[in-house]
């Protein structure tokens, strides 16, 4: 971009931001005529783009808190009602810009709500997935502990049986011992 184009973009961004800042004033103090004057100033400026920068408007709206978006919504509604009223002394281009700002604000608001809904659903799905995975891991641990316990029990049982046999080997006759060995074989 050349210096002139960069300056035009910068001035346009600044003027759109000024309109947005004006729309964020407390609703009781908000005056739609000041916003209309800012819009008219934007339209009359020689250093402006051919259209309003919706990206600037969107980024400003996305950066607002819920409370600030509520104030912005109330003020943009007042601005729209003023621009449609008979007491409006501004030309049709100003009114078109007001309608575009109103429309774009509500579009951005719906986008924010959609993102929040998608995020909420994704978090809920992730929680369910993690819960299922944790339950699966718990089942695996229980299975491993069960197998380990049975191996230990078999080992201890074998040692106990062997020690019992060795302790009582002198109490049995050789014929019985040979008969049991023969039977086991």
C-alpha positions in Angstrom: 0.0 0.0 0.0 1.2 3.5 -0.7 1.4 6.2 1.9 -1.8 7.8 0.7 -3.8 4.5 0.9 -2.3 3.7 4.3 -3.3 7.2 5.6 -6.9 6.8 4.2 -7.2 3.4 5.9 -5.9 4.8 9.2 -8.3 7.8 9.0 -11.3 5.5 8.2 -10.4 3.2 11.0 -10.2 6.1 13.4 -13.5 7.6 12.4 -15.3 4.2 12.6 -13.8 3.7 16.1 -15.0 7.2 17.1 -18.5 6.2 16.0 -18.3 3.0 18.1 -16.9 4.8 21.1 -19.8 7.3 20.9 -22.3 4.4 20.8 -20.8 3.0 24.0 -21.7 6.0 26.1 -24.1 5.5 28.9 -27.6 5.3 27.4 -28.9 8.2 29.6 -26.1 10.5 28.2 -26.2 9.2 24.7 -27.1 11.7 22.0 -27.9 10.2 18.5 -27.2 13.6 16.9 -23.5 13.3 17.9 -23.3 9.9 16.2 -25.0 11.3 13.1 -22.5 14.2 13.1 -19.6 11.6 13.3 -21.2 9.6 10.4 -21.6 12.8 8.4 -18.0 13.7 9.1 -16.9 10.3 7.9 -18.9 10.6 4.7 -17.7 14.2 3.9 -14.0 13.3 4.6 -11.8 13.3 1.6 -9.6 10.8 3.4 -12.0 7.9 3.6 -12.6 4.5 2.0 -15.6 4.1 -0.2 -17.4 2.1 2.4 -17.4 1.7 6.2 -14.9 -0.7 7.6 -17.0 -3.6 9.0 -13.8 -5.3 10.3 -13.2 -2.4 12.6 -16.8 -2.4 13.7 -16.7 -6.2 14.3 -13.4 -6.1 16.2 -14.8 -3.3 18.4 -18.0 -5.2 19.1 -16.2 -8.5 19.8 -14.0 -6.7 22.4 -17.0 -5.4 24.4 -18.2 -7.0 27.6 -21.8 -8.3 27.9 -22.8 -5.1 29.7 -21.1 -2.9 27.1 -22.8 -4.8 24.3 -26.2 -4.1 26.0 -25.4 -0.4 26.1 -24.2 -0.4 22.5 -27.4 -2.2 21.5 -29.6 0.3 23.2 -27.8 3.2 21.7 -27.7 1.8 18.2 -31.4 1.3 18.5 -31.9 4.9 19.5 -29.7 6.0 16.6 -31.8 3.9 14.1 -35.0 5.4 15.5 -33.6 8.9 15.3 -32.4 8.4 11.7 -35.9 7.2 10.7 -37.7 10.0 12.5 -39.0 13.1 10.8 -36.9 15.3 13.0 -33.7 13.9 11.4 -32.0 16.7 9.4 -29.3 14.4 7.9 -29.2 13.1 4.4 -30.0 9.7 3.1 -26.4 8.5 3.0 -26.1 9.0 6.8 -29.3 7.0 7.2 -27.9 4.2 5.1 -24.7 4.1 7.2 -26.9 3.9 10.4 -28.8 1.0 9.0 -25.6 -0.7 8.0 -24.1 -0.2 11.5 -27.3 -1.5 13.1 -27.4 -4.5 10.9 -23.7 -5.3 11.3 -23.9 -4.9 15.1 -26.7 -7.5 15.2 -24.8 -9.8 12.9 -21.8 -9.6 15.1 -24.0 -10.2 18.2 -25.4 -13.4 16.6 -21.9 -14.5 15.8 -20.8 -14.0 19.4 -23.8 -16.0 20.6 -23.1 -18.8 18.1 -19.5 -19.0 19.2 -20.6 -19.1 22.8 -23.1 -21.9 22.1 -20.5 -23.9 20.1 -18.0 -23.4 22.9 -20.5 -24.5 25.5 -21.4 -27.6 23.5 -17.8 -28.5 22.9 -17.0 -28.2 26.6 -19.9 -30.4 27.5 -18.8 -33.0 24.9 -15.2 -32.9 26.2 -16.5 -33.4 29.8 -18.5 -36.4 28.7 -15.6 -37.8 26.8 -13.2 -37.4 29.7 -15.7 -39.0 32.1 -16.0 -42.0 29.8 -12.2 -42.3 29.5 -11.7 -42.0 33.2 -14.3 -44.8 33.8 -12.5 -46.9 31.2 -9.1 -46.3 32.9 -10.6 -47.1 36.3 -12.0 -50.4 34.9 -8.5 -51.2 33.6 -6.9 -50.5 36.9 -9.4 -52.7 38.7 -8.8 -55.5 36.2 -5.0 -55.3 36.6 -5.3 -55.2 40.4 -7.6 -58.3 40.2 -5.1 -60.2 38.1 -2.2 -59.2 40.3 -4.1 -60.2 43.5 -5.0 -63.6 42.0 -1.3 -64.2 41.1 -0.2 -63.2 44.6 -2.9 -65.4 46.1 -1.9 -68.4 44.0 1.8 -67.9 44.8 1.1 -67.5 48.6 -1.2 -70.5 48.5 1.4 -72.6 46.8 4.0 -71.7 49.3 1.6 -72.4 52.2 0.7 -75.8 50.7 4.4 -76.6 50.1 5.4 -75.6 53.7 2.5 -77.6 55.1 3.5 -80.6 53.1 7.1 -80.3 54.1 6.2 -79.9 57.8 4.0 -83.0 57.8 6.2 -85.2 55.6 7.5 -87.1 58.5 4.0 -88.1 59.7 3.1 -90.0 56.6 4.3 -93.5 55.6 6.5 -94.0 52.6 3.8 -96.1 50.9 1.2 -93.4 51.1 3.7 -90.8 49.9 4.6 -93.0 46.9 0.9 -93.6 46.2 0.1 -89.8 46.2 3.2 -89.1 44.0 2.0 -91.8 41.6 -1.5 -90.4 41.6 -0.2 -86.8 40.9 2.0 -88.0 38.1 
